[in-house]
Amino acid sequence: MAEPIVAGVAESDLGETPDRNWLDNAGIATVRALEDADLTLEDVDGVAVGGGDDYMPALVLAEYLDLEEPSLLEGTEIGGSSFENFCGHVGDAMARGRADVVVIAYGSTSKTGPGRDRSLEVTHPVDGFVRPTGLFRPPGAYAMAARRHMHEYGTTEEQLAEIAVATREWASMNPKAAQREPITVEDVLESRQIAEPFNLLDCCLVSDGGGAVVLVSEEKARELGVPEIAVAGVASTSTHRQDISEMPDMTTTGAAVTGPKAFDEAGISPDDVDVAQLYDSFSYTALVTLEDLGFCEKGEGGEFVEGGTTAPGGELPMNTQGGGLSYCHPGHFGVFVLIEAARQLRGDYTGDRQVDGAEVAVAHGTGGVLSSSSTVVLRREDA
Amino acid sequence: MTGDADESASSATVEDRREEWKGPVPVPSGANTEFWAATLEGELLYQHCEECGTAQLYPRAVCTGCGAVDPPFERSEGVGSVYTYTVCHVPGEPGFGDRTPYVVAAVDLAEGPRLLALVDCAPDAIEVGDSLEVRFWQVSDEAAVPVFVPA
């Protein structure tokens, strides 16, 4: 089976980019990722764009970069998991010989840009039911799911906080991370209440920025001589879209479906995973994903994360760039989990920041309000 | 307070909040029209498919169970239980600033569908599993939003 190879990854500038629009950030991330792969814009056969503030994001990025006759144009919007989802579509296209170099790109100005056009939401039939409740979305919706998990399994606010603490520990080693000061469980519990049971430090950042991943065919990868970081397994699904009340079971996400499928395709089990990059829009997002991917039993996520399991030196290093909780979160975090997974497998870091001998990584994207799930298994083939 | 509790023993009270309501207002259209019209009478409707028995909310032009078009409405008893809830300390809509902290719950109606709704109670007066019953706050000439209270 032909597997796409991650040949290059990059971020645009992160944090606040008041002089850039989403497309600038996607464009900058793209050229930096191509440079990382030792490729140029001329080599690009196609683009896959998620979350761009345009209804034809792939066309607008292709035009912006002045691509010549791109053969793959992908813009399937499934929120923060779009980029993991693209990996499957790009792999299919490459297997059929339709492209050799495809850029997966994202850009946003979530922090300094104008408010997002909400017109699509206004016309959604569920809107008349949800908006008059005043639910603060997305935090309140995720908070409801977390509350249900606490009710069913006895998960505690302290356990949720452990995730934020471990993630911050990773962020302290990342110069690009927005928040690097170490925090404690008490700091999380004492931070401002947002939507119970979430406090401020249970919630992701709001950032400007973009990211890009260059996928190439195996043949192209050999030509380039890049480390062979292969997309060994991909799966996507959804459980609902707009309204958290439509989620069949708020304590089980689509990751329970996509994890086993992607692991099976890659021929691995959760035990084989050396490093996990799991979308953390909120502390609960990461906790429930750990369970659903099978890193622990259902309902035992709270116990699993106690004592620094996901922190540097822990049993399962997770969100090693500092995650959406501490590094950046420009709205669709899914591209950044792929970037960090690839960097860990390439061995880009030194010291405690590098997960020793990492050969298999899982990158998980979550979209909507726990609505979509896409799991990607990356494997270093020359290991 | 308006309301038709006198006309029908099983209708819920409809409180006129048109003047003080600053939040979003539902705009009846399509499959929602009948639902919102009924709220003005203190009735909570849901769709109950005659073909396959599926009960659903929000209203849709198709039955999610069997694909039947325009599944008919039935009247809910307006009682349910708290599947989960949150207490919003940050307002999610303009016009909700004076209301914080307020409770929003996912309510499992006795008939099956799950509905997101405001709960008119103190933040510490609610637990998962609690029984609730519906009231209505009329927020426009066209709609009254369902709001639940502890049963």
Interface residues (C-beta under 8 A of the other chain):
Chain A: P125 V126 G128 F129 V130 R131 P132 T133 G134 L135 F136 R137 P139 G140 A143 M144 A145 R147 R148 H151 R192 Q193 I194 A195 E196 P197 D243 I244 S245 E246 M250
Chain B: G23 P24 V25 P26 V27 P28 G30 A31 N32 W36 L57 Y58 P59 R60 Y83 T84 Y85 T86 V87 C88 H89 V90 P91 G92 E93 G95 F96 R99 P101 Y102 V104 A105 A106 R114 L115 L116 A117 L118 P123 V128 G129 V139 A143 V145
